[in-house]
């Protein structure tokens, strides 16, 4: 592996000149800088992270704390992670992914050791035990997800309340009067997944205002339970004409269930999901959906975090809470209801 000394010899300059040319810490003539850069490229030179941290007090690494819960749909979580890692790479940062179950202990270890320049948290709970640790850490932090207390941190999330209202309003305008809402599993709520009840409660309130009957249920996250759950719901509420899905596993399982039952979407059942365009493409989902924008949320969090890492002035700026407004992407899966027809098999 090439060293800074090898680069200096190849470029015909001193070690300090080569170092300054690569770091930009002192003015170097353009001709010398180009020679050093050509030498570094020819030798495939990569600066030593430890040495760089000592010299600059930066590691060029961002910590990403996320967890893969058994009651959540892993492919959906991966899209948020990619949004973070892709943007971090574009900005010149590596990403340290930490998935330890004891998130508070992991966060304290990562921040106390100074192995990262900043931290992004995912899987945010309403009363998240990691937040006091992050607020007290020497590194700045950003959240993808809304906690109960946003003070002292930058927060980015989808406006789930408005998403619930948009879903109900759309079907109300088409004339639907009985709907089913499938949320994430109840365990997600029990550990503080506020995005579940934020969408649900807003949808229920809007349905009441419109005089719509909305059956709200917790879903499943794995087959075959999710398939059985969908069959049971359609059997239990045969007069429902619309289905709202805030559960990626249920959305992915729905095409096979409607096929088995001989149901046509939207002729027999209008459907609106809440997931990303990439998720829809991955599972070939033909349904209209609220774009959850995981890549955009991750990118926003990283860009704000890097601003605070790299600028003392930015560190002193007020913290932000930013929501992405929900966008309903039409795939032709909603239509005015026909006379209610039973869904039961």
C-alpha positions as CSV (number, residue, x, y, z in Angstrom):
1,X,0.0,0.0,0.0
2,X,1.4,3.4,-1.0
3,X,2.4,5.9,1.6
4,X,2.6,9.7,1.5
5,X,6.4,9.3,1.2
6,X,5.9,7.2,-2.0
7,X,3.6,9.9,-3.4
8,X,6.2,12.6,-2.5
9,X,9.0,10.7,-4.3
10,X,6.8,10.0,-7.3
11,X,6.0,13.7,-7.6
12,X,9.5,14.9,-6.8
13,X,8.4,17.0,-3.8
14,X,8.9,16.8,0.0
15,X,6.5,14.8,2.2
16,X,5.1,18.0,3.7
17,X,4.5,19.5,0.3
18,X,2.7,16.4,-0.9
19,X,0.6,16.4,2.3
20,X,-0.3,20.0,1.9
21,X,-1.2,19.5,-1.8
22,X,-3.6,16.7,-0.9
23,X,-5.1,18.3,2.2
24,X,-5.4,21.9,0.9
25,X,-4.2,23.2,4.3
26,X,-1.6,25.5,2.7
27,X,-1.3,27.2,-0.6
28,X,0.5,25.1,-3.2
29,X,1.2,26.1,-6.8
30,X,-1.2,24.6,-9.3
31,X,1.5,22.8,-11.2
32,X,2.8,21.1,-8.0
33,X,-0.6,20.2,-6.8
34,X,-1.4,18.5,-10.1
35,X,1.9,16.5,-10.0
36,X,1.0,15.3,-6.5
37,X,-2.6,14.4,-7.5
38,X,-1.3,12.5,-10.6
39,X,1.2,10.6,-8.4
40,X,-1.4,9.8,-5.8
41,X,-3.7,8.4,-8.5
42,X,-1.0,6.4,-10.2
43,X,0.0,4.8,-6.9
44,X,-3.7,4.3,-5.8
45,X,-2.8,6.2,-2.6
46,X,-5.5,6.4,0.1
47,X,-4.9,8.6,3.2
48,X,-4.6,6.7,6.4
49,X,-7.8,7.4,8.3
50,X,-6.1,7.4,11.7
51,X,-3.5,9.8,10.7
52,X,-6.0,12.0,9.1
53,X,-8.1,12.0,12.2
54,X,-5.1,13.1,14.3
55,X,-4.2,15.8,11.9
56,X,-7.7,17.2,11.2
57,X,-9.8,16.0,14.1
58,X,-12.1,14.4,11.5
59,X,-12.5,10.8,10.6
60,X,-14.6,11.4,7.4
61,X,-16.9,8.7,8.8
62,X,-20.6,9.1,9.7
63,X,-22.3,6.7,12.1
64,X,-25.7,5.3,11.1
65,X,-27.6,3.5,13.9
66,X,-30.4,1.4,12.5
67,X,-32.0,-1.9,13.6
68,X,-33.7,-4.7,11.6
69,X,-36.6,-5.6,13.8
70,X,-38.3,-9.0,13.1
71,X,-41.7,-7.4,13.0
72,X,-40.7,-4.9,10.3
73,X,-40.1,-5.4,6.6
74,X,-36.4,-5.4,6.0
75,X,-36.5,-4.3,2.2
76,X,-38.2,-1.1,3.2
77,X,-35.6,-0.3,5.8
78,X,-32.8,-0.9,3.3
79,X,-34.0,2.0,1.1
80,X,-33.6,4.5,4.0
81,X,-30.1,3.1,4.6
82,X,-29.1,3.5,0.9
83,X,-30.3,7.1,1.0
84,X,-27.8,7.8,3.8
85,X,-24.9,5.8,2.4
86,X,-25.1,7.0,-1.2
87,X,-25.2,10.7,-0.2
88,X,-22.5,10.3,2.4
89,X,-20.3,8.7,-0.3
90,X,-21.0,11.6,-2.7
91,X,-19.9,14.0,0.0
92,X,-16.7,12.2,0.7
93,X,-17.7,10.3,3.8
94,X,-17.8,6.6,4.7
95,X,-20.7,5.2,6.7
96,X,-20.3,3.0,9.8
97,X,-23.6,1.0,10.1
98,X,-24.4,-0.1,13.7
99,X,-27.3,-2.5,14.2
100,X,-26.7,-3.5,17.8
101,X,-29.9,-4.2,19.7
102,X,-28.9,-2.0,22.6
103,X,-28.9,1.2,20.6
104,X,-28.2,3.5,23.6
105,X,-25.0,1.5,24.5
106,X,-23.9,1.4,20.9
107,X,-24.4,5.1,20.4
108,X,-22.4,5.9,23.6
109,X,-19.6,3.7,22.4
110,X,-19.5,5.2,19.0
111,X,-19.6,8.8,20.2
112,X,-17.2,8.4,23.1
113,X,-14.6,6.8,21.0
114,X,-14.7,9.6,18.4
115,X,-14.7,7.1,15.6
116,X,-17.3,9.2,13.7
117,X,-17.8,12.8,12.9
118,X,-21.6,12.8,13.2
119,X,-24.4,10.4,13.8
120,X,-27.7,9.6,12.0
121,X,-30.4,7.7,13.9
122,X,-33.2,5.6,12.4
123,X,-36.0,3.5,13.9
124,X,-36.9,6.5,16.0
125,X,-39.2,5.9,18.9
126,X,-41.6,8.4,20.5
127,X,-39.5,8.4,23.7
128,X,-36.2,7.2,22.3
129,X,-33.5,6.4,25.0
130,X,-30.8,7.2,22.5
131,X,-31.7,10.9,22.2
132,X,-30.3,12.2,25.5
133,X,-27.0,10.5,24.6
134,X,-26.9,12.1,21.2
135,X,-27.8,15.5,22.5
136,X,-24.8,15.3,25.0
137,X,-22.3,13.9,22.4
138,X,-19.5,16.0,21.0
139,X,-20.6,15.1,17.5
140,X,-23.7,16.6,15.8
141,X,-26.7,14.3,15.1
142,X,-29.7,14.0,12.8
143,X,-32.8,11.8,12.9
144,X,-34.8,10.1,10.1
145,X,-38.0,9.9,12.0
146,X,-40.0,12.1,14.4
147,X,-39.6,11.6,18.2
148,X,-41.8,13.2,20.8
149,X,-39.2,15.7,21.7
150,X,-37.2,17.2,18.8
151,X,-35.1,19.6,20.8
152,X,-31.3,19.8,20.2
153,X,-31.4,17.7,17.0
154,X,-32.1,18.0,13.3
155,X,-35.2,15.9,12.3
156,X,-36.4,14.7,8.9
157,X,-39.6,12.7,8.2
158,X,-42.6,12.2,5.9
159,X,-45.7,14.1,7.0
160,X,-47.5,11.0,8.0
161,X,-50.6,12.9,9.3
162,X,-51.1,14.6,6.0
163,X,-50.4,11.2,4.2
164,X,-53.4,9.7,6.1
165,X,-55.6,12.6,5.2
166,X,-54.6,12.5,1.5
167,X,-55.5,8.8,1.3
168,X,-58.9,9.2,2.8
169,X,-59.7,12.5,0.9
170,X,-58.8,10.8,-2.4
171,X,-61.2,7.9,-1.9
172,X,-63.9,10.2,-0.5
173,X,-63.9,12.3,-3.6
174,X,-64.5,9.1,-5.6
175,X,-67.5,8.2,-3.5
176,X,-66.2,5.5,-1.2
177,X,-67.9,5.2,2.2
178,X,-66.3,2.1,3.8
179,X,-62.6,1.6,3.9
180,X,-60.0,-0.6,5.6
181,X,-56.7,0.7,6.9
182,X,-53.9,-1.8,7.5
183,X,-51.0,-0.5,9.7
184,X,-47.7,-2.0,10.8
185,X,-47.8,-4.7,13.5
186,X,-48.9,-3.7,17.0
187,X,-45.4,-4.4,18.3
188,X,-44.1,-1.4,16.3
189,X,-46.6,0.8,18.1
190,X,-45.7,-0.7,21.5
191,X,-42.0,0.2,21.1
192,X,-42.9,3.8,20.1
193,X,-43.3,3.8,16.3
194,X,-45.2,7.0,16.2
195,X,-45.4,7.0,12.4
196,X,-48.0,4.3,12.7
197,X,-50.5,6.1,14.9
198,X,-49.7,9.5,13.2
199,X,-51.1,8.3,9.9
200,X,-53.8,6.1,11.5
201,X,-55.2,8.8,13.8
202,X,-55.2,11.5,11.0
203,X,-57.0,9.0,8.7
204,X,-59.6,8.2,11.3
205,X,-60.3,11.8,12.1
206,X,-60.6,12.7,8.4
207,X,-62.9,9.6,7.8
208,X,-65.2,10.8,10.7
209,X,-65.4,14.2,9.2
210,X,-66.4,12.8,5.8
211,X,-68.9,10.3,7.4
212,X,-66.8,7.3,6.1
213,X,-66.5,4.0,8.0
214,X,-62.8,3.2,8.4
215,X,-61.8,-0.1,9.8
216,X,-58.3,0.3,11.3
217,X,-56.3,-2.8,12.0
218,X,-52.7,-3.8,12.8
219,X,-51.2,-6.0,10.1
220,X,-48.5,-8.7,10.0
221,X,-45.0,-8.5,8.6
222,X,-44.2,-12.0,7.4
223,X,-45.7,-14.7,5.2
224,X,-47.9,-16.7,5.6
225,X,-49.4,-14.6,8.4
226,X,-49.7,-11.5,6.3
227,X,-51.6,-13.4,3.6
228,X,-54.0,-14.9,6.2
229,X,-54.5,-11.5,7.6
230,X,-55.5,-10.0,4.3
231,X,-58.0,-12.8,3.6
232,X,-59.5,-12.4,7.0
233,X,-60.0,-8.7,6.6
234,X,-61.7,-9.1,3.3
235,X,-63.9,-11.8,4.7
236,X,-64.8,-9.7,7.8
237,X,-65.6,-6.5,5.9
238,X,-67.1,-7.6,2.6
239,X,-68.8,-4.3,1.9
240,X,-65.5,-2.3,2.1
241,X,-64.7,-0.8,-1.3
242,X,-61.2,0.7,-0.5
243,X,-58.0,-0.5,1.1
244,X,-55.4,1.8,2.6
245,X,-52.0,0.2,3.3
246,X,-49.4,1.6,5.7
247,X,-47.6,-1.7,5.8
248,X,-45.1,-2.7,3.1
249,X,-45.3,-6.5,3.7
250,X,-49.1,-6.3,3.3
251,X,-48.7,-4.3,0.1
252,X,-46.3,-6.9,-1.3
253,X,-48.6,-9.8,-0.5
254,X,-51.8,-8.2,-1.8
255,X,-51.5,-9.1,-5.5
256,X,-51.4,-12.8,-4.7
257,X,-54.4,-12.5,-2.3
258,X,-56.6,-10.6,-4.8
259,X,-55.7,-13.1,-7.5
260,X,-56.7,-16.0,-5.3
261,X,-60.0,-14.4,-4.5
262,X,-60.8,-13.4,-8.1
263,X,-60.8,-9.7,-7.1
264,X,-60.1,-7.0,-9.6
265,X,-58.3,-3.7,-8.7
266,X,-59.8,-1.2,-8.9
267,X,-63.1,-2.5,-10.2
268,X,-63.8,-4.6,-7.1
269,X,-61.5,-2.9,-4.6
270,X,-59.6,0.5,-4.8
271,X,-56.1,0.4,-3.2
272,X,-53.7,3.1,-2.0
273,X,-50.4,2.2,-0.4
274,X,-47.7,4.1,1.4
275,X,-44.2,3.1,0.2
276,X,-41.5,4.3,-2.3
277,X,-41.4,4.1,-6.1
278,X,-38.4,1.8,-5.8
279,X,-40.3,-0.5,-3.5
280,X,-43.2,-0.6,-6.0
281,X,-40.9,-1.5,-8.8
282,X,-39.1,-4.2,-6.8
283,X,-42.3,-6.0,-6.0
284,X,-44.2,-5.1,-9.2
285,X,-47.0,-3.4,-7.3
286,X,-49.7,-1.9,-9.6
287,X,-51.2,0.3,-6.9
288,X,-51.4,4.0,-6.4
289,X,-49.3,5.1,-3.5
290,X,-48.1,7.8,-1.2
291,X,-44.3,8.2,-2.0
292,X,-42.5,7.6,1.3
293,X,-39.2,9.1,-0.2
294,X,-36.7,7.1,1.9
295,X,-33.8,8.1,-0.3
296,X,-34.7,11.8,-0.1
297,X,-35.1,11.7,3.7
298,X,-31.7,10.0,4.1
299,X,-30.0,12.5,1.8
300,X,-31.5,15.5,3.6
301,X,-30.3,14.2,6.9
302,X,-26.8,13.5,5.7
303,X,-26.5,16.9,4.0
304,X,-27.6,18.8,7.1
305,X,-25.3,16.7,9.3
306,X,-22.3,17.3,7.1
307,X,-23.0,21.0,7.1
308,X,-22.7,20.9,10.9
309,X,-19.6,18.7,10.8
310,X,-17.7,20.9,8.4
311,X,-18.8,24.4,9.5
312,X,-18.5,25.9,13.0
313,X,-21.1,28.5,11.9
314,X,-23.5,25.8,10.9
315,X,-23.2,24.2,14.3
316,X,-24.5,27.3,15.9
317,X,-27.6,27.5,13.7
318,X,-31.1,26.6,15.1
319,X,-32.1,23.0,14.8
320,X,-34.6,22.1,12.1
321,X,-37.6,19.8,11.8
322,X,-38.5,19.3,8.2
323,X,-41.3,17.2,6.7
324,X,-41.7,15.9,3.2
325,X,-45.2,16.6,1.9
326,X,-46.9,13.4,0.8
327,X,-47.3,12.9,-3.0
328,X,-50.0,10.6,-4.3
329,X,-48.6,8.7,-7.3
330,X,-51.5,7.4,-9.4
331,X,-51.2,3.9,-10.9
332,X,-54.9,3.6,-11.8
333,X,-55.8,1.5,-8.7
334,X,-58.7,3.7,-7.6
335,X,-62.1,4.3,-9.1
336,X,-65.6,5.2,-8.0
337,X,-67.1,2.2,-6.2
338,X,-69.7,-0.1,-7.8
339,X,-72.6,-1.3,-5.8
340,X,-71.0,-3.1,-2.8
341,X,-70.1,-6.7,-3.7
342,X,-69.0,-9.3,-1.2
343,X,-65.3,-10.0,-1.0
344,X,-65.8,-13.3,0.9
345,X,-64.7,-16.4,-0.8
